[in-house]
Amino acid sequence: MKYVPLCTALLTAFALAACDKPTVAPPPAQAPAPVAGPAGPAGPAGPTGDVGAPGAAGPTGANGAAGARGPSGSDTVIVVPPATTH
């Protein structure tokens, strides 16, 4: 009973291998694309366009929130020594 699936698989493989396979023909060669020649002389400059109308002013932005009060100072005094010149 163990050999039945093995034999079935082998017979299926041989049956599928015997099928007629169509040959695929390569696509026909295409003509090469034409290559552009050298550029010609530049044409005359076109007319300048009209100046556009100014845009409308945008809306004013909202005011920012007020900052928090800073901490109060201490009794520490900082003394900066005078700069010396060499």
HUHU-V641548 format. One record per backbone hydrogen bond with DSSP energy under -1.0 kcal/mol. NH is the residue of the N-H (numbers start at 1). CO is the residue of the C=O. E is the energy in kcal/mol with one decimal. If there is no record, write none. Layout:
nh: (NH | NH)
co: (CO | CO)
e: (E | E)
This chain:
nh: (7 | 8 | 9 | 10 | 11 | 12 | 13 | 14 | 15 | 16 | 17 | 18)
co: (3 | 4 | 5 | 6 | 7 | 8 | 9 | 10 | 11 | 12 | 13 | 14)
e: (-2.8 | -2.4 | -2.3 | -2.2 | -2.6 | -2.2 | -2.2 | -2.4 | -2.3 | -2.4 | -1.9 | -1.3)
